[in-house]
C-alpha cells in the first residue's frame, strides 16, 4: 500500500551544540495513521504492505485539526495529531530546541 507522505516542516539542530543536522516532520493523511495498521494474519496478507502491516479499515480515523498525522524523522517520538505538537516534541529533546525553516 502506498502511503502518501510529504515533508511538512524542516529544521536544523546542533549535535553537540556545534554540528548542524537537518530534521524533518512528515505529514500523511489521518486515514493512514499508525493506529490504523495491524500485523497481518493469514487472511489479510498483502504483498506490498509497509513493514508487513496492513490497514485495518475497521479502526477509527483519528480526529485531527487538519486531517493529517505527523511524525518527526529524527526521533521516535511517535505520531502527533498536529504539526505544533510534533514541533514541541522536537524542541523539547536534548538536542533541541531546533531552528525551524519558515519557508
TIDOKOL-729665 format. One record per residue (C-alpha): x, y, z; residue in three letters. Coordinates in pm, whole numbers. Layout:
# TIDOKOL-729665
NODE;xx;yy;zz;rest
NODE;X;Y;Z;ALA
...
# end
This chain:
# TIDOKOL-729665
NODE;xx;yy;zz;rest
NODE;0;0;0;UNK
NODE;144;337;-99;UNK
NODE;103;584;190;UNK
NODE;116;943;65;UNK
NODE;367;1118;294;UNK
NODE;519;1465;249;UNK
NODE;766;1688;428;UNK
NODE;563;1938;632;UNK
NODE;847;2121;810;UNK
NODE;1227;2130;815;UNK
NODE;1469;2249;1078;UNK
NODE;1831;2237;1184;UNK
NODE;1952;2111;1520;UNK
NODE;2307;2113;1651;UNK
NODE;2469;1787;1752;UNK
NODE;2699;1860;2049;UNK
NODE;2579;2222;2006;UNK
NODE;2820;2261;1710;UNK
NODE;2747;2020;1421;UNK
NODE;2431;2107;1222;UNK
NODE;2185;1830;1128;UNK
NODE;1857;1853;941;UNK
NODE;1534;1733;1096;UNK
NODE;1206;1688;906;UNK
NODE;847;1650;1012;UNK
NODE;640;1433;781;UNK
NODE;265;1460;727;UNK
NODE;34;1190;597;UNK
NODE;-343;1168;575;UNK
NODE;-500;1067;907;UNK
NODE;-665;771;733;UNK
NODE;-311;623;724;UNK
NODE;-237;684;1095;UNK
NODE;-19;423;1260;UNK
NODE;-304;332;1493;UNK
NODE;-496;201;1193;UNK
NODE;-237;-59;1093;UNK
NODE;-209;-408;1237;UNK
NODE;0;-716;1185;UNK
NODE;-148;-934;913;UNK
NODE;-298;-1274;971;UNK
NODE;-313;-1545;705;UNK
NODE;-639;-1396;569;UNK
NODE;-508;-1040;525;UNK
NODE;-163;-1090;374;UNK
NODE;-84;-828;112;UNK
NODE;242;-838;-84;UNK
NODE;306;-460;-86;UNK
NODE;250;-354;276;UNK
NODE;493;-125;462;UNK
NODE;675;-313;735;UNK
NODE;445;-610;688;UNK
NODE;146;-430;843;UNK
NODE;-197;-394;685;UNK
NODE;-455;-118;713;UNK
NODE;-740;-207;948;UNK
NODE;-1041;-48;777;UNK
NODE;-1245;-100;1098;UNK
NODE;-1009;110;1312;UNK
NODE;-1128;470;1363;UNK
NODE;-960;751;1172;UNK
NODE;-807;994;1424;UNK
NODE;-984;1328;1450;UNK
NODE;-712;1584;1377;UNK
NODE;-738;1961;1319;UNK
NODE;-627;1938;955;UNK
NODE;-686;1575;854;UNK
NODE;-318;1476;884;UNK
NODE;-94;1299;1135;UNK
NODE;272;1392;1180;UNK
NODE;595;1217;1271;UNK
NODE;944;1350;1331;UNK
NODE;1208;1194;1107;UNK
NODE;1499;1223;1354;UNK
NODE;1335;1064;1651;UNK
NODE;1098;805;1778;UNK
NODE;851;1041;1939;UNK
NODE;557;863;1788;UNK
NODE;272;1010;1595;UNK
NODE;127;1354;1654;UNK
NODE;-216;1494;1569;UNK
NODE;-85;1841;1481;UNK
NODE;234;1988;1342;UNK
NODE;255;2211;1651;UNK
NODE;266;1903;1879;UNK
NODE;543;1749;1664;UNK
NODE;747;2072;1677;UNK
NODE;705;2099;2055;UNK
NODE;828;1742;2094;UNK
NODE;1135;1808;1875;UNK
NODE;1216;2131;2059;UNK
NODE;1195;1954;2397;UNK
NODE;1452;1686;2308;UNK
NODE;1809;1702;2445;UNK
NODE;1926;1818;2102;UNK
NODE;1661;2093;2093;UNK
NODE;1546;2349;2053;UNK
NODE;1574;2346;1677;UNK
NODE;1570;2633;1427;UNK
NODE;1261;2585;1209;UNK
NODE;1270;2682;843;UNK
NODE;980;2923;799;UNK
NODE;953;2899;420;UNK
# end
